Amino acid sequence: MRPDYDVIIIGGRPAGSTLAARLGKQGLRVLLLERAGFPELPAVSCPMINASTMEMLDEIGADEALYARGTPKIRRVVQALGAGLTLPFDWPEYHGRDYAYAIDRARFDAALWDNAMRFPTVEGRQNFNVTDVIVEDGRVRGVVGQGADKQPVRLTATLTVGADGRYSTVARKLNAEERHRHDEHPTSTLYAYWRGVQSFDQTGDPMAAAYASPDGLGYLLMDSADGTTAVIVEGRADRFENQPDSGEALYLRMLREQPEVWARVQGGERVTSVRGMKRIGNLYRQPGGAGWALTGDAMVQQDPLDGQGIYNAVFTAKSLAWAIREWRAGRMAWDEALEWYDDTVMARTYSMYRQMLDRVQSSLYTQLPEETARIVAQWALDDPTLKAVMGRFITRQIPAEVMRVLTPALLVNTVVRGGLRQLRQRIGAR
Ligand SMILES: Cc1cc2nc3c(=O)[nH]c(=O)nc-3n(C[C@H](O)[C@H](O)[C@H](O)COP(=O)(O)OP(=O)(O)OC[C@H]3O[C@@H](n4cnc5c(N)ncnc54)[C@H](O)[C@@H]3O)c2cc1C
């Protein structure tokens, strides 16, 4: 019997909707299933996207004017080091875009869904919960789920793709193997969107401002859509546990404990509930098997410290679309296509993943004496060479494996140049 669809995709946010668009471009009959009803915020996610992600969205015709509607372009990032000391950093240019967005995820995800629906062979169902995967003769044949009417529905496809996020039902039902799991330095996060937050400075320019705290917490305030600001606290997981309060009360207390942050936030109004995640996991999963594949967070999930999750979701979806095309054209067997997909994803994401693990450890778990940390951070962020290299790294213009080699030399040079600058300033002052 001919299956109902060529591909069923479970999960309709960045990974699922961009995969559906790419497969729609190939003319495949695609069904995109999503539990939520858009526009709706995802369970958790803060909002940073950069130019390398936007470039992949251009490839599928997603309209920036729609997904970033009302959202200011962030061209400056500042690091507040305490005692009024701030270090600015201009967002690097990447293929004509010299900005990032702190997007409104509800708006962004809905726009990507609508973009997928432009393709005539793509069909979508929202408010549809997939409850099981159909396996027959050792091969996945489709899914079982239910829509708003709660009637069980059986849907079949040649290929079933789990783009259903960290807690992927598809991965769980198929016992997808976990790889490269790292739980040594877990972090937790709490965040909400606010209106009426004070600008970072007199310019009133949209900005992302990071505030360090010596006790394993970091704060990030990013100007977002329609005059809102995303106010995020991320830190060592143990700082969020065994506290007298939790959830909203803990979030507000943490904001109050950082005077510079509280000074900006206190006159504002919180416009979303407080959301967050405890002990955010870092892992990869096997890319798929007979009749199935995983993509996005379902396949690779990492700490949000670097804000690379949406990039990874859109990139893994792009790579899977390529693998599917080669397989359907008969140029690769399915096993080979999966192997190629896995290799491509690992080549593009794994070094970044390792870098992120190292950075979580060094920035949240390593406690330098406060004054030393401040001086080194000042030297680092005041160093034009280091800032230029870091900017190009974050926008993925420098591969992470090159950064791993470069980093020790860069740091030594930064400290030497910083020390020399300070010496020159002292001599000048005398
Ligand atoms: C605290 C936090 C902050 C983050 N900050 C950033 C950031 O600043 N920048 C960035 O790039 N990334 C960030 N990320 C990561 C980013 O949110 C994810 O990488 C990205 O959303 C992954 O996209 P996805 O499409 O794979 O999965 P998701 O966005 O998780 O979407 C999965 C979808 O599948 C649906 N679904 C799940 N199960 C079923 C089912 N059984 N039936 C039907 N539908 C189902 C869900 O409803 C959901 O809509 C952050 C993550 C966290 C946890």
PDBQT file of the ligand as one rigid body, heavy atoms in Angstrom, charges set to zero:
ROOT
HETATM    1  C1  LIG A 501      16.840  28.234  28.161  1.00  0.00    +0.000 C 
HETATM    2  C2  LIG A 501      17.175  28.152  26.712  1.00  0.00    +0.000 A 
HETATM    3  C3  LIG A 501      17.627  29.271  26.029  1.00  0.00    +0.000 A 
HETATM    4  C4  LIG A 501      17.951  29.194  24.672  1.00  0.00    +0.000 A 
HETATM    5  N1  LIG A 501      18.401  30.304  24.032  1.00  0.00    +0.000 NA
HETATM    6  C5  LIG A 501      18.730  30.243  22.726  1.00  0.00    +0.000 A 
HETATM    7  C6  LIG A 501      19.199  31.385  22.003  1.00  0.00    +0.000 A 
HETATM    8  O1  LIG A 501      19.328  32.502  22.529  1.00  0.00    +0.000 OA
HETATM    9  N2  LIG A 501      19.521  31.240  20.691  1.00  0.00    +0.000 N 
HETATM   10  C7  LIG A 501      19.398  30.040  20.063  1.00  0.00    +0.000 A 
HETATM   11  O2  LIG A 501      19.729  29.955  18.873  1.00  0.00    +0.000 OA
HETATM   12  N3  LIG A 501      18.947  28.947  20.706  1.00  0.00    +0.000 NA
HETATM   13  C8  LIG A 501      18.613  29.017  22.016  1.00  0.00    +0.000 A 
HETATM   14  N4  LIG A 501      18.152  27.901  22.655  1.00  0.00    +0.000 N 
HETATM   15  C9  LIG A 501      18.010  26.654  21.912  1.00  0.00    +0.000 C 
HETATM   16  C10 LIG A 501      16.782  26.683  20.986  1.00  0.00    +0.000 C 
HETATM   17  O3  LIG A 501      15.626  27.054  21.692  1.00  0.00    +0.000 OA
HETATM   18  C11 LIG A 501      16.597  25.296  20.417  1.00  0.00    +0.000 C 
HETATM   19  O4  LIG A 501      17.824  24.786  19.961  1.00  0.00    +0.000 OA
HETATM   20  C12 LIG A 501      15.610  25.317  19.235  1.00  0.00    +0.000 C 
HETATM   21  O5  LIG A 501      14.337  25.756  19.637  1.00  0.00    +0.000 OA
HETATM   22  C13 LIG A 501      15.497  23.905  18.667  1.00  0.00    +0.000 C 
HETATM   23  O6  LIG A 501      14.542  23.884  17.657  1.00  0.00    +0.000 OA
HETATM   24  P1  LIG A 501      13.791  22.535  17.306  1.00  0.00    +0.000 P 
HETATM   25  O7  LIG A 501      12.857  22.875  16.187  1.00  0.00    +0.000 OA
HETATM   26  O8  LIG A 501      14.761  21.445  17.149  1.00  0.00    +0.000 OA
HETATM   27  O9  LIG A 501      12.972  22.144  18.628  1.00  0.00    +0.000 OA
HETATM   28  P2  LIG A 501      11.900  22.946  19.477  1.00  0.00    +0.000 P 
HETATM   29  O10 LIG A 501      12.008  24.412  19.271  1.00  0.00    +0.000 OA
HETATM   30  O11 LIG A 501      11.979  22.405  20.850  1.00  0.00    +0.000 OA
HETATM   31  O12 LIG A 501      10.516  22.483  18.823  1.00  0.00    +0.000 OA
HETATM   32  C14 LIG A 501      10.042  21.185  18.956  1.00  0.00    +0.000 C 
HETATM   33  C15 LIG A 501       8.539  21.213  18.680  1.00  0.00    +0.000 C 
HETATM   34  O13 LIG A 501       8.066  19.870  18.680  1.00  0.00    +0.000 OA
HETATM   35  C16 LIG A 501       6.762  19.849  19.235  1.00  0.00    +0.000 C 
HETATM   36  N5  LIG A 501       6.498  18.511  19.741  1.00  0.00    +0.000 N 
HETATM   37  C17 LIG A 501       7.210  17.858  20.702  1.00  0.00    +0.000 A 
HETATM   38  N6  LIG A 501       6.678  16.647  20.913  1.00  0.00    +0.000 NA
HETATM   39  C18 LIG A 501       5.618  16.552  20.078  1.00  0.00    +0.000 A 
HETATM   40  C19 LIG A 501       4.646  15.521  19.851  1.00  0.00    +0.000 A 
HETATM   41  N7  LIG A 501       4.696  14.371  20.524  1.00  0.00    +0.000 N 
HETATM   42  N8  LIG A 501       3.668  15.746  18.938  1.00  0.00    +0.000 NA
HETATM   43  C20 LIG A 501       3.618  16.925  18.247  1.00  0.00    +0.000 A 
HETATM   44  N9  LIG A 501       4.510  17.918  18.421  1.00  0.00    +0.000 NA
HETATM   45  C21 LIG A 501       5.495  17.736  19.325  1.00  0.00    +0.000 A 
HETATM   46  C22 LIG A 501       6.833  20.877  20.350  1.00  0.00    +0.000 C 
HETATM   47  O14 LIG A 501       5.527  21.355  20.659  1.00  0.00    +0.000 OA
HETATM   48  C23 LIG A 501       7.738  21.947  19.755  1.00  0.00    +0.000 C 
HETATM   49  O15 LIG A 501       6.967  22.975  19.169  1.00  0.00    +0.000 OA
HETATM   50  C24 LIG A 501      17.830  27.962  24.001  1.00  0.00    +0.000 A 
HETATM   51  C25 LIG A 501      17.372  26.827  24.683  1.00  0.00    +0.000 A 
HETATM   52  C26 LIG A 501      17.064  26.917  26.033  1.00  0.00    +0.000 A 
HETATM   53  C27 LIG A 501      16.606  25.687  26.753  1.00  0.00    +0.000 C 
ENDROOT
TORSDOF 0
